[in-house]
Every structure is written in structure tokens, then in C-alpha cells.
């Protein structure tokens, strides 16, 4: 197994860990973090290329060195986030034993959870920096561009920072990724029904090929429309997620994910009533934003601009009646 670190000391600039920690004990979590996070973000081709270059006797190219410098901080935090739990135990024929000595004792459960949560938060947000770097260098890292670029451009909102400008999630990449299934439903069941599937597909195509940031008049119009729709997507995604995220499905079990009191530390989960209020409010806000986007479309759509919306909802020939202005969006 090859790694993107050679020893424990290389991790210490990025995460608080004793430099004499046995590197062998970190390898299982390092391998897991590389496979679970780095491969997904780089794509298998770019990952294998970087891994081979890093473990070669030849010096890294300037481009690979720059990429490694972006990846290692994220990888270090994610590795230790997993190690916080597994590193304090030994498994043998006697069972699971806690590692301790006469001068040190293991942290309380709530302390470990807070440390792990903070490390995951840092790690995922640093992965956001990796994506920004790769996007800025997509013509250099062609393996990533050809395999993985469009994977991270498949929605109307594609990063935690943009999402947070419309609904505050503290720029959390981890939370953003967890909400992607809900966001997909919002786009399919609500956005496409409001603006037409054809127009939704064209906006997303412009996001993927980056023409959404073009300077032509048509590109600027599409950019304006996207900026009107994104607040609706963010709020409606939160509304759906408030119902879906607390429910955890594992193997043959479905349960409510709550935070309990642990060893002197209590974190209370929001009440069902408060969650219902938040869900209703974000739904109403999202639909209000979407109504604003539709009103803008009514004022700007023609037979040649946003024509899918025009033909489906504004042209009298589409169904015999002018449907513009009616809320016809799909069930939420």
C-alpha cells in the first residue's frame, strides 16, 4: 500500500499530533481516508498518477507538488478524525482494550466527539480548497478534468461556500455533501416543474462547460437566472434535509439520530416542533424565491431566449392557454 505521507512528522504541520506517534498505527486510517475521500475528489486516474509520483525517487513536478500541498492538509485532518476513535483501543484475543497509563487517561466521550467533529469539519472544508485549485488548473490536471470535473458540476449549487450565501451552513463541505440527495430531489420535483426540464438542463450544461461565466449577452442572462434560482434551491434543500437527515438507515435498522448526554456534556437535539417550523419556513422562503425567478423569466423569455420555458408556459400554442404566472410546481 502506498501513501501520501511518508511518516508521522509530515502530518504535524496540519494537525495536532505528537511527532513520535507510531506511523504504522496511523496507516489503516490513512489508507481509509485516501480511498474514501481523496480518490473520490481526484478521480482514480489523477490519484494514481499523484500517488506514483509521490512515491517515486524522482522529484515531484511543480504541478504535482502544488496539488500535494493542497491535499495533505485535508488528508491529515480526515485521517486523525478517524484515528481519534480507533487509536485509543487495542483489539486482541482478550477483546477490545482501552490504551492508558499511569500519567495519562483517555478523553471523555464528548471530548473525543468534539475533536473528531472539528477535524472532519476542517478536513472537508480543506477538500473544498482542493476542488477550487483543480478547477483553476483543469487544463493542467487533464486526468481529473476528463474523469471527475463534471461530477462536481452536476447541480445548480456545487459548493458549500455558495450554498452558505443563501442559507448559512458555515461553509460545511460535509453537510453540503450529505444534502446532495435532497438537492437532487428539489431540482427534479420542484425546479424543473417551475422552469421546464429543458431549461434546467441547459443551465446545468452551461455550469458544466463554464459558459455560465461567459460574457456574451445570452451567457449573462443565464447567469442572472441562475443567481435568482440558487436561493430557492438552497432553502428548499434545507427544508427537505430537515426531514431526511435526522433519519439514519443502516443495514436492517432505521433510527432517529439524536445527541445524548455523555459524561458531563449535554447537547440537546432540536424538538420535533422546532424542526417542523424550520422546515415550513425554509419551504415558504424557497418557494417565494422561486416565484421571483419565474416572474423574471416571464419578463425575459422569448421564442429564442429561455425558449423551453417560453414554449411550455407562455406560448398560447403550447396548450391553448397562457400558463405564465400560475404556480404549477411539483409536489414537495
C-alpha positions in Angstrom: 0.0 0.0 0.0 1.3 3.4 -1.0 0.5 6.6 1.0 0.6 10.3 0.5 2.6 10.7 3.7 5.8 9.0 4.5 5.9 9.4 8.3 4.1 11.0 11.2 6.3 14.1 11.2 4.8 15.0 7.8 1.3 15.2 9.3 2.3 17.6 12.2 2.2 20.9 10.2 -1.5 20.2 9.5 -2.9 18.6 12.6 -2.0 18.5 16.3 -0.5 15.1 16.8 2.7 14.0 18.7 5.5 13.6 16.2 6.6 10.3 17.8 3.2 8.7 17.2 3.8 5.3 15.6 3.2 5.8 11.9 2.2 2.1 11.5 -0.7 2.7 13.8 -1.9 5.6 11.5 -1.7 3.6 8.3 -5.1 1.9 8.5 -6.9 5.2 8.9 -4.7 6.9 6.4 -5.5 4.2 3.8 -9.2 4.6 4.6 -9.1 8.4 4.2 -7.2 8.2 0.9 -9.7 5.7 -0.5 -12.8 7.3 0.9 -12.1 10.9 0.2 -9.1 11.6 -1.9 -9.9 9.1 -4.6 -13.4 10.5 -4.9 -12.2 14.0 -5.2 -9.3 13.4 -7.6 -10.8 10.5 -9.5 -8.8 7.2 -9.6 -6.6 8.3 -12.6 -5.3 11.5 -11.1 -5.0 9.9 -7.7 -2.9 7.0 -9.0 -0.7 9.5 -11.0 0.0 11.6 -7.9 0.5 8.6 -5.7 3.0 7.1 -8.1 4.9 10.4 -8.4 5.0 11.0 -4.7 6.4 7.5 -4.0 8.9 7.7 -6.9 12.6 8.5 -6.3 12.2 11.3 -8.9 11.3 14.9 -7.7 7.7 15.9 -7.9 6.8 18.2 -10.8 5.8 21.7 -9.8 2.2 21.0 -10.6 2.1 17.7 -8.6 3.8 19.4 -5.7 1.2 22.2 -5.7 -1.6 19.6 -5.8 0.0 17.6 -3.0 0.3 20.7 -0.8 -3.5 21.2 -1.2 -4.3 17.6 -0.5 -2.1 16.8 2.5 -3.8 19.3 5.0 -7.2 17.8 4.2 -5.9 14.2 4.3 -4.1 14.8 7.7 -7.2 16.1 9.4 -9.5 13.4 8.0 -7.0 10.6 8.9 -6.8 11.8 12.5 -10.5 12.3 12.7 -10.9 8.6 12.3 -7.9 7.8 14.4 -9.4 9.7 17.4 -11.7 6.7 17.9 -9.7 3.7 16.8 -6.3 4.9 18.1 -7.1 4.5 21.8 -8.0 0.9 21.7 -6.3 -2.4 21.1 -8.1 -5.5 19.8 -6.8 -8.9 20.8 -8.0 -12.4 21.8 -9.0 -10.7 25.1 -11.4 -8.3 23.4 -11.2 -4.6 23.0 -8.9 -2.8 25.5 -8.5 0.9 26.1 -4.9 2.1 25.9 -3.9 4.1 29.0 -1.1 4.5 31.5 -0.5 6.0 35.0 0.1 9.5 33.8 -2.5 9.9 31.1 -6.1 8.8 30.7 -8.4 8.7 27.7 -10.6 11.7 26.9 -14.3 11.7 27.8 -16.6 10.6 25.1 -17.9 14.1 24.5 -14.4 15.4 24.2 -13.5 12.8 21.5 -16.7 13.6 19.6 -15.9 17.3 19.6 -12.3 16.7 18.5 -13.5 14.3 15.7 -16.2 16.7 14.6 -13.8 19.6 14.4 -11.2 17.5 12.4 -13.9 16.4 10.0 -15.1 20.0 9.6 -11.6 21.2 8.8 -10.8 18.2 6.5 -13.9 18.6 4.4 -13.5 22.3 4.1 -9.9 21.9 3.0 -11.2 19.5 0.3 -13.2 22.4 -1.0 -9.9 24.2 -1.5 -8.6 21.2 -3.4 -11.6 21.4 -5.8 -11.1 25.1 -6.3 -7.4 24.5 -7.1 -8.1 21.7 -9.5 -10.8 23.8 -11.3 -8.4 26.7 -11.7 -5.8 24.3 -13.2 -8.2 22.0 -15.1 -6.2 22.3 -18.3 -3.1 21.1 -16.4 -4.7 18.2 -14.5 -6.3 16.7 -17.5 -6.8 13.3 -15.8 -9.1 14.9 -13.3 -10.8 17.1 -15.9 -11.6 14.1 -18.1 -12.8 11.8 -15.3 -14.1 13.9 -12.4 -14.7 17.5 -13.3 -18.3 17.2 -14.3 -19.1 15.1 -11.2 -18.6 18.2 -9.1 -20.7 20.4 -11.5 -23.9 18.4 -11.6 -26.2 20.7 -9.6 -27.3 24.3 -9.6 -25.2 24.8 -6.5 -21.9 22.9 -6.4 -20.0 24.1 -3.3 -20.6 24.8 0.3 -19.5 28.4 0.2 -22.1 29.3 -2.5 -24.8 27.4 -0.6 -23.9 29.4 2.6 -24.5 32.7 0.8 -28.1 31.6 0.5 -28.6 29.6 3.7 -25.9 29.5 6.4 -24.3 26.1 6.8 -20.9 27.5 8.0 -19.4 26.6 4.6 -19.5 23.0 5.7 -18.5 20.7 2.8 -19.5 17.6 4.9 -23.0 18.9 5.4 -23.3 20.0 1.8 -22.4 16.6 0.6 -24.9 15.0 2.9 -27.7 17.2 1.5 -26.9 16.4 -2.2 -29.6 13.7 -2.4 -32.2 16.2 -1.1 -30.9 18.8 -3.6 -31.4 16.4 -6.4 -35.0 15.9 -5.5 -35.5 19.6 -5.3 -34.2 20.1 -8.8 -36.3 17.2 -10.2 -39.6 17.7 -8.4 -39.7 21.4 -8.0 -37.2 23.4 -10.1 -37.8 21.5 -13.3 -41.6 21.8 -12.9 -41.3 25.6 -12.4 -38.9 26.5 -15.3 -39.2 23.3 -17.5 -36.9 20.4 -17.7 -35.3 21.6 -20.9 -34.3 25.0 -19.4 -33.0 23.3 -16.2 -30.8 21.0 -18.4 -29.5 24.0 -20.4 -28.5 25.9 -17.2 -26.7 22.8 -15.9 -24.9 22.3 -19.2 -23.7 25.9 -19.0 -22.4 25.2 -15.5 -20.5 22.1 -16.6 -18.8 23.8 -19.6 -18.3 27.1 -17.6 -20.1 29.1 -20.3 -22.3 30.3 -17.4 -19.4 32.7 -16.6 -19.2 33.9 -20.2 -19.5 37.5 -21.3 -21.9 37.1 -24.2 -25.4 38.6 -23.7 -27.0 35.1 -23.6 -24.5 33.9 -21.0 -25.1 36.9 -18.8 -28.9 36.3 -18.9 -28.4 32.6 -17.9 -26.1 33.7 -15.1 -28.7 36.2 -13.8 -31.3 33.4 -13.9 -29.1 31.0 -12.0 -28.4 33.6 -9.3 -32.2 34.0 -8.9 -32.8 30.3 -8.7 -30.0 29.4 -6.3 -31.6 30.9 -3.2 -34.7 28.8 -3.9 -32.6 25.6 -4.3 -30.7 26.3 -1.0 -33.9 26.9 1.1 -35.9 24.1 -0.4 -32.9 21.7 0.1 -32.7 22.7 3.8 -36.4 22.1 4.1 -36.1 18.6 2.7 -33.0 17.8 4.6 -34.5 18.7 7.9 -36.9 15.8 7.4 -34.3 13.4 5.9 -31.0 14.0 7.7 -32.2 13.1 11.2 -33.2 9.6 9.9 -30.3 7.1 9.7 -30.7 3.9 7.7 -28.1 1.2 8.4 -28.3 -2.4 7.2 -31.7 -3.6 8.7 -32.2 -0.7 11.1 -33.9 2.7 10.8 -33.4 5.1 13.7 -33.5 8.8 14.7 -30.1 10.4 15.0 -30.0 12.3 18.3 -27.2 13.6 20.5 -27.4 12.4 24.1 -25.9 13.4 27.3 -22.4 11.9 27.7 -20.1 12.2 30.7 -20.9 15.7 31.8 -21.6 17.1 28.4 -25.2 17.5 27.1 -26.2 18.6 23.6 -29.9 18.8 23.0 -31.3 18.0 19.6 -34.0 20.4 18.3 -37.5 19.5 19.2 -39.8 18.0 16.5 -42.0 21.1 16.7 -39.0 23.4 16.0 -37.8 21.2 13.1 -41.3 21.4 11.7 -41.3 25.2 12.0 -37.9 25.5 10.3 -38.9 23.1 7.6 -42.1 25.1 6.9 -40.3 28.5 6.9 -37.5 27.4 4.6 -40.1 25.8 2.3 -42.0 29.1 2.2 -38.8 31.1 1.6 -37.7 28.8 -1.1 -41.0 29.0 -3.0 -41.0 32.7 -2.7 -37.6 32.9 -4.2 -38.7 30.5 -7.0 -41.7 32.7 -7.7 -39.4 35.7 -8.1 -37.3 33.7 -10.6 -40.4 32.7 -12.6 -41.6 36.3 -12.6 -38.2 37.3 -14.0 -38.4 34.6 -16.6 -41.8 35.8 -17.7 -40.3 39.2 -18.3 -37.3 37.9 -20.2 -38.3 34.7 -22.0 -38.8 34.8 -25.7 -39.0 32.3 -28.6 -35.2 32.4 -28.8 -34.1 33.0 -25.2 -35.2 30.6 -22.5 -37.3 29.1 -25.2 -38.1 25.9 -23.3 -39.8 27.9 -20.6 -41.5 30.2 -23.2 -42.8 27.3 -25.2 -44.1 25.3 -22.2 -45.6 28.1 -20.1 -46.0 31.3 -22.2 -46.8 30.3 -25.8 -50.6 30.1 -26.4 -49.9 27.3 -28.9 -48.4 25.1 -26.2 -51.7 24.1 -24.6 -54.2 26.6 -25.9 -53.9 28.9 -22.8 -51.2 31.1 -21.5 -50.0 29.4 -18.3 -47.4 32.0 -17.2 -48.0 33.2 -13.6 -49.6 30.0 -12.3 -47.8 28.1 -9.6 -47.6 24.7 -11.2 -44.6 23.4 -9.4 -44.4 19.7 -8.4 -45.3 18.4 -5.0 -42.6 18.9 -2.4 
